[in-house]
Amino acid sequence: MAATEVAQSRRIVTEIPGPKSRAIQERRRSAVAQGVGSVLPVYVERAGGGIVEDVDGNALIDFGSGIAVTNVGNADPRVVERAAEQLGRFTHTCFMVNPYEAYVDVCEALNRITPGDHEKRSILLNSGAEAVENAVKIARSATGRQAVVVFDHAYHGRTNLTMGLTAKNMPYKQGFGPFAGEIHRMPMAYPYRWPTGPDNCGPEAAAMVIEQITKQIGAQNVAAVVIEPIQGEGGFIEPAPGFLPAVVEFCRANGIVFVADEVQTGFARTGHMFASEHEGVVPDLITTAKGIAGGLPLAAVTGRAELMDAVHGGGLGGTYGGNPAACAAALAALSAIEADGLVERARAIGELMLGRLRELAAKHEVIGDVRGRGAMIAIELVQDADRTPAPEALAKVLSFCHSRGLILLSAGTYGNVIRMLPPLVIGDELLHEGLDILEEAFARL
Ligand SMILES: *Cc1c(COP(=O)(O)O)cnc(C)c1O
């Protein structure tokens, strides 16, 4: 792995946030719209590997990766060099005006590494939400149908269509309607909260979904089923075994486009290049973004050639989609994932974290569930044996961890899930140190 300039150790020299961060935060209040929040308002000076350095000279351990984006590490030198080289030649032409090779290279790479060996095509965009929007456009155009099926706890973005696809009202949808039509929500195979227990969850949930689609929408009217193979913002919910394959089989039998939203789970994050691979699922369309380009804004839809090519010329695109610097960064990030063996590294991170978190859960009843795959790990906090969510306990744990310089995020429909998404290049020492801080937070509850 290429050396980063940022020393890979935690260093706390002020309170968190420090005086310089607090001063910028004060200016921010009168400059930045308050609708956009920040989990931990320490203002960043630079970052590398598993460390984020702030303007006060503190070095924090990164268990967030900017929400599963810097999988290859922050400011990976290979990503920086390739993007900088591109920036020095040209910054933008618009692929729809004058194309360039890097866009084609990225599409070839995505077609190669996504699940399934069928003929594929890709389109490049700017954000995960835009990718999901385009997947729906493509599925509707290819099938001539309108209905879109999504799930409880789903998160697909903040544009009008993707807000409609998203499950949680606060903060994502409140006051922002009306939403797009023909969106139908189905139960999710959430093992920890399935009424008849986790073993029945996969088959029962699949049967409910199939029954509801058939009776309430009519399978022949459904353009697409859109699902995260492991739900992200919803609380790192791994669908119970058998659920995804059963839904895919139903889609295949009924001409429904199965869309895997791998925006958060993609690019080695879960110990496979894509989370669909855990159960051998081959999506018809797959949406990607976050981890694709080492931190530069890029997103994609990749899928079956006959679906992707069903859209009329000029029907897809966007001014910035597949920006050349973002494409160059993606090519470097994708080769870094392969060269550094980050799929295997994600698995090792998962084993280390799950092992320690299960020990922790045995000591603290407030930890109701430990779950996740690879470097996408979560703990769900509950108040009692009835699994009443414990968002107050979560707030205390997070605030302690933040004060000690551990960047940690929350998630979940009930606001009671702590999620961990370290960069895949983080060292074991930093992982252990982060988990030590978390352990202390629970001891103090
Ligand atoms: C983050 C996310 C999105 C939205 O991506 P943006 O780049 O923020 O638009 C969509 N789907 C999933 C699963 C995500 O995690």
The ligand as an SDF file (V2000), in Angstrom:
LIG
                    3D

 15 15  0  0  0  0  0  0  0  0999 V2000
  -26.1850    7.2790    0.1430 C   0  0  0  0  0  0  0  0  0  0  0  0
  -27.1510    6.4260   -0.5600 C   0  0  0  0  0  0  0  0  0  0  0  0
  -27.8910    6.9000   -1.6550 C   0  0  0  0  0  0  0  0  0  0  0  0
  -27.8260    8.3390   -2.1200 C   0  0  0  0  0  0  0  0  0  0  0  0
  -26.5600    8.6610   -2.5680 O   0  0  0  0  0  0  0  0  0  0  0  0
  -26.1760   10.2220   -2.7500 P   0  0  0  0  0  0  0  0  0  0  0  0
  -24.8250   10.1750   -3.4050 O   0  0  0  0  0  0  0  0  0  0  0  0
  -26.1550   10.8120   -1.3660 O   0  0  0  0  0  0  0  0  0  0  0  0
  -27.2240   10.8130   -3.6100 O   0  0  0  0  0  0  0  0  0  0  0  0
  -28.7200    6.0050   -2.3140 C   0  0  0  0  0  0  0  0  0  0  0  0
  -28.8150    4.7380   -1.9350 N   0  0  0  0  0  0  0  0  0  0  0  0
  -28.1320    4.2420   -0.8840 C   0  0  0  0  0  0  0  0  0  0  0  0
  -28.2640    2.8030   -0.5290 C   0  0  0  0  0  0  0  0  0  0  0  0
  -27.2830    5.0670   -0.1590 C   0  0  0  0  0  0  0  0  0  0  0  0
  -26.6160    4.5920    0.8970 O   0  0  0  0  0  0  0  0  0  0  0  0
  1  2  1  0
  2  3  1  0
  2 14  2  0
  3  4  1  0
  3 10  2  0
  4  5  1  0
  5  6  1  0
  6  7  2  0
  6  8  1  0
  6  9  1  0
 10 11  1  0
 11 12  2  0
 12 13  1  0
 12 14  1  0
 14 15  1  0
M  END
$$$$
